[in-house]
Amino acid sequence: MPRPFRLPVSRRAGLHAAAALALAAALGGVGCSRPEPVAFKGIDITGATYAQTLNLTDASGQPRTLADFKGKVAVVFFGYTQCPDVCPTTLAEVAAAKQMLGAEGSKLVGVFVTVDPERDTPEVLKAYVANFGSDFVALRGSLDETKAIARDFKVFYAKVPGQTEGSYTIDHTANAFVFDPQGRVRLVERYGSGPEALAHDVKALLGGA
């Protein structure tokens, strides 16, 4: 009776090893083709279905949309010019982040959306954002437009009566929204995170993260 054919042990081991190496190489190639995920400092909301529309007028009376900021990283913040602390602090952090980025700072734009269109006239808005940089953009809408935009961004705001008749402050969401150069909403930056965190995230987005 003829004996079954068997590979010599050393040859069989060599084939198994070769197959294992081929598989490892294939898997390694797949792994190498996937960049390491970026550890953003802000909250990653990539793929969010909100914060998709921003059709308002700037302080010069020009209609603006999110498409106007493509090619740059846009930091969109809702507030009002008489805000005593949160708004100026946030805009100052955007300005500081621009400086930290050096030459790339020109690719970061701060976009301020007023939730107080009754008092924040175009003239007031233009003077206000100029305090933080010549390329900051201020946006304003009617009362109804402001409500619609805030709803789309899931932003809360409400008037709080002041100590004198007719005076008021506004409670509002303090986070900022970051859009990548393709115009997609990507991050929510928490209030008070600091310019270093923002600069880090902007640099990552400019790099294709």
Salt bridges, closest charged atoms under 4 A:
ASP58 OD2 - ARG64 NE 3.07
GLU104 OE1 - LYS203 NZ 2.89
ASP116 OD2 - ARG119 NE 2.61
GLU118 OE1 - LYS159 NZ 2.71
ASP135 OD2 - LYS98 NZ 2.88
ASP180 OD2 - ARG184 NE 2.89
ASP180 OD2 - ARG186 NH1 3.10
ASP201 OD1 - HIS200 ND1 2.95
